[in-house]
Amino acid sequence: MEGKEEDVRLGANKFEERQAIGTAAQTEDRDYKEPPPAPLFEPGELSSWSFYRAGIAEFIATFLFLYVTILTVMGYKKADSKCTTVGIQGIAWAFGGMIFALVYCTAGISGGHINPAVTFGLFLARKLSLTRALFYMVMQCLGAICGAGVVKGFNKNLYQTAGGGANTINPGYTKGDGLGAEIVGTFVLVYTVFSATDAKRSARDSHVPLLAPLPIGFAVFLVHLATIPITGTGINPARSLGAAIIYNNDQAWDDHWVYWVGPFIGAALAAIYHVVVIRAIPFKSR
């Protein structure tokens, strides 16, 4: 009987070197060290070509993003029968697909933000300096304005009559509804960005292949499916600003604050959740 108990004990502990599924995130990784937070101001960046190259990459990426997506919206609005167009699903795919492609292209140059809300969230998590964050946001907004402007240049009458791709709160919803949709939608996006680009996760789960732009683009696609009927889906202040400036309609400007306040709140909540809850950085011993 005593031997049988010994066999049971050995059997229960035979694979004690293996870790229970789902507990890997709770242990320290031997091949990972927490990077130091980015400085608030980094004057040296201003004399570096890589700094300006990254800003140019953000400008071009946001320009292309607005160009393709607003053209898709114009094609949808132009058709007499919605059955002959890509539909809301196609519009969502255009936004998500472009983010997937552009993040893939620019991630190694600027990080592939293409969105002031993403930049703001990463800044709050101390992933980049305030200098770089502000520069990115300016370049993103300029790129969005130029992208929407080129689309309007193709057919000014269609652009104005079809709404110019500008974000407005749809009938039946209040500004509060729109604000809530933008907060949650941006939280989904920025939370996905943090998870897909987490260096610790890459070190811990190196056996799991992960192409970061794919889940980010897919998150954009899903959020568009959910919130196009409510707000037209902003979750990107640069995208909303570019279309609003070129379209220049009173309703678009009346609702415009929602597309800045909502995404920035959502990005801040995602940053706090990732840093404090998921990574528990404030609670780690120095």
C-alpha positions in Angstrom: 0.0 0.0 0.0 2.9 2.3 0.8 4.5 1.5 -2.5 1.2 2.4 -4.3 1.1 5.7 -2.5 4.6 6.4 -3.7 3.7 5.6 -7.3 0.7 8.0 -7.1 2.9 10.7 -5.7 5.5 10.2 -8.4 2.8 10.1 -11.0 1.3 13.4 -9.9 4.6 15.1 -10.0 6.1 13.4 -13.0 5.7 16.4 -15.2 6.3 19.1 -12.5 8.7 21.0 -14.8 5.8 21.8 -17.1 3.7 24.9 -16.5 0.0 24.8 -16.3 -1.8 26.2 -19.3 -2.6 29.9 -18.9 -0.1 30.6 -16.2 2.8 31.7 -18.4 1.8 35.3 -18.1 2.1 35.2 -14.3 5.8 34.3 -14.3 9.0 36.3 -15.1 10.5 35.5 -18.4 14.2 34.6 -18.4 14.8 36.2 -21.9 12.9 39.5 -21.3 13.8 42.7 -19.5 11.4 45.6 -19.1 12.6 48.4 -21.4 13.0 51.8 -19.7 10.2 54.3 -20.3 10.7 56.9 -23.0 11.7 60.3 -21.8 9.0 63.0 -21.8 11.2 65.3 -23.9 14.0 64.1 -26.1 15.6 67.1 -27.9 18.2 64.9 -29.6 15.4 63.5 -31.8 15.0 66.8 -33.6 18.5 66.5 -35.1 18.0 62.9 -36.3 16.9 62.0 -39.8 15.1 58.9 -38.6 12.8 61.1 -36.6 11.6 63.0 -39.7 11.6 59.9 -41.8 9.1 58.4 -39.3 6.9 61.5 -39.5 6.9 61.3 -43.3 6.0 57.6 -43.1 3.0 58.5 -40.9 2.0 61.3 -43.3 2.1 59.0 -46.4 0.4 56.1 -44.6 -2.5 58.3 -43.3 -2.8 59.9 -46.8 -3.2 56.5 -48.4 -5.5 55.3 -45.7 -7.9 58.3 -46.3 -7.6 58.0 -50.1 -8.6 54.4 -50.3 -11.2 54.3 -47.6 -13.0 57.6 -48.6 -13.1 56.5 -52.2 -14.7 53.2 -51.0 -17.3 55.2 -49.1 -18.0 57.4 -52.2 -18.5 54.4 -54.4 -21.0 53.0 -51.9 -22.9 56.3 -51.7 -22.9 56.9 -55.4 -24.6 53.6 -56.4 -28.4 53.8 -57.0 -28.8 50.3 -55.6 -26.8 49.3 -52.5 -27.0 45.7 -53.7 -24.5 46.5 -56.4 -22.0 48.0 -54.0 -19.5 46.6 -51.5 -22.0 47.4 -48.7 -21.1 48.2 -45.1 -19.1 45.0 -44.9 -17.0 46.1 -47.8 -16.4 49.5 -46.2 -15.3 47.8 -43.0 -12.9 45.6 -45.0 -11.5 48.7 -46.7 -10.7 50.3 -43.4 -9.4 47.1 -41.7 -7.5 46.0 -44.8 -5.7 49.3 -45.3 -4.7 49.4 -41.6 -3.3 45.8 -42.0 -1.3 46.7 -45.1 -0.1 50.1 -43.9 0.9 49.0 -40.4 2.9 46.1 -42.1 4.6 48.6 -44.3 5.5 51.3 -41.7 5.9 49.4 -38.5 9.6 49.2 -38.9 9.9 52.9 -39.6 7.5 54.8 -37.4 5.7 52.0 -35.5 2.8 52.2 -37.9 0.4 54.3 -35.7 -1.6 56.0 -38.5 -3.9 57.3 -35.8 -3.5 60.0 -33.1 -5.5 57.9 -30.6 -3.0 55.1 -31.0 -0.1 57.5 -30.6 -1.7 59.0 -27.5 -2.2 55.6 -25.9 1.4 54.6 -26.6 2.6 58.0 -25.2 0.6 57.4 -22.0 2.3 54.0 -21.7 5.7 55.8 -22.1 6.5 54.0 -25.4 7.5 57.3 -27.1 8.4 60.8 -26.2 6.0 63.8 -26.2 8.1 65.3 -28.9 7.6 62.4 -31.2 3.9 61.9 -30.2 3.0 65.5 -31.2 5.0 65.3 -34.4 3.2 62.1 -35.4 -0.2 63.6 -34.6 0.5 66.6 -36.8 1.7 64.5 -39.7 -1.2 62.1 -39.4 -3.7 65.0 -39.6 -1.9 66.6 -42.5 -1.9 63.3 -44.4 -5.6 62.8 -43.7 -6.5 66.2 -45.0 -4.5 65.7 -48.2 -6.0 62.2 -48.7 -9.5 63.5 -48.4 -8.7 66.5 -50.6 -7.5 64.2 -53.4 -10.7 62.2 -53.3 -12.7 65.4 -53.5 -10.7 66.5 -56.5 -12.0 63.6 -58.5 -15.6 64.7 -58.4 -16.4 67.7 -56.2 -20.2 67.4 -56.7 -20.3 63.8 -55.8 -18.1 64.4 -52.8 -20.4 67.1 -51.4 -23.7 65.4 -52.1 -22.4 62.0 -50.8 -21.3 63.4 -47.4 -17.6 63.4 -48.2 -17.0 60.5 -45.9 -17.3 62.8 -42.9 -18.3 61.3 -39.6 -21.6 62.3 -38.1 -23.9 60.8 -35.4 -26.6 58.9 -37.3 -30.3 59.7 -36.7 -31.8 57.9 -33.7 -28.6 58.2 -31.6 -27.6 61.0 -29.3 -24.1 62.5 -29.0 -23.8 60.5 -25.7 -24.4 57.3 -27.6 -21.8 58.3 -30.2 -19.3 59.2 -27.5 -19.8 55.8 -25.8 -19.4 53.9 -29.2 -16.2 55.8 -29.9 -14.8 55.2 -26.5 -15.4 51.4 -26.6 -14.4 51.1 -30.2 -11.1 52.8 -29.7 -10.5 50.8 -26.5 -10.8 47.6 -28.6 -8.3 49.0 -31.2 -5.7 50.3 -28.8 -5.9 47.3 -26.5 -5.3 45.1 -29.6 -2.3 47.3 -30.5 -0.8 46.9 -27.1 -1.4 43.1 -27.1 -0.1 42.5 -30.6 3.1 44.6 -30.1 3.9 43.6 -26.5 7.6 42.7 -26.4 7.1 40.5 -23.3 4.4 38.5 -25.1 6.8 38.0 -28.0 9.5 36.7 -25.8 7.2 34.4 -23.8 5.2 33.0 -26.7 7.9 32.9 -29.3 6.5 29.5 -30.4 3.3 31.2 -31.4 3.7 33.0 -34.8 2.0 36.4 -34.6 1.9 39.0 -37.4 1.0 42.1 -35.5 -0.7 44.0 -38.3 -3.2 41.2 -38.8 -5.1 41.4 -35.4 -4.8 45.2 -35.5 -6.5 45.4 -39.0 -9.0 42.8 -37.9 -9.9 44.8 -34.9 -10.5 47.9 -37.1 -12.7 45.8 -39.4 -14.8 44.5 -36.5 -15.3 47.8 -34.8 -16.4 49.3 -38.1 -19.0 46.6 -38.5 -20.4 47.4 -35.1 -20.3 51.2 -35.1 -20.9 52.3 -38.7 -24.6 52.4 -38.0 -24.0 54.7 -34.9 -21.2 57.1 -35.7 -20.0 56.1 -39.1 -17.0 54.9 -37.1 -14.2 57.3 -36.2 -11.8 55.7 -33.7 -9.2 57.8 -35.5 -9.3 61.6 -35.0 -7.0 62.2 -38.0 -9.5 60.4 -40.3 -12.4 62.3 -38.9 -10.6 65.7 -39.1 -9.4 65.2 -42.7 -12.9 64.4 -44.0 -14.5 67.2 -41.9 -12.1 69.9 -43.1 -12.5 68.9 -46.8 -16.3 68.4 -46.6 -16.8 71.4 -44.3 -20.4 70.9 -43.3 -22.1 72.3 -40.2 -23.4 68.9 -39.0 -19.9 67.4 -39.3 -18.4 70.1 -37.2 -21.2 70.0 -34.6 -20.5 66.3 -33.9 -16.7 66.6 -34.5 -15.7 66.8 -30.8 -17.1 63.3 -30.3 -14.5 62.0 -32.7 -11.6 63.4 -30.6 -12.8 63.1 -27.0 -14.1 59.5 -27.5 -11.0 58.0 -29.1 -8.7 59.8 -26.6 -10.6 58.5 -23.6 -10.8 55.0 -25.1 -7.0 55.1 -25.8 -6.3 56.3 -22.3 -8.4 53.5 -20.8 -6.7 50.9 -22.9 -3.2 52.2 -21.9 -4.1 52.1 -18.2 -5.6 48.6 -18.5 -2.5 47.3 -20.3 0.1 48.9 -18.1 -1.7 48.5 -14.7 -3.8 45.4 -15.0 -2.2 43.2 -17.7 1.4 44.0 -17.2 1.1 45.3 -13.6 4.2 47.5 -14.1 3.5 49.8 -11.2 3.5 46.9 -8.8 6.8 45.3 -9.9 9.8 45.6 -7.6 12.5 47.9 -8.9 
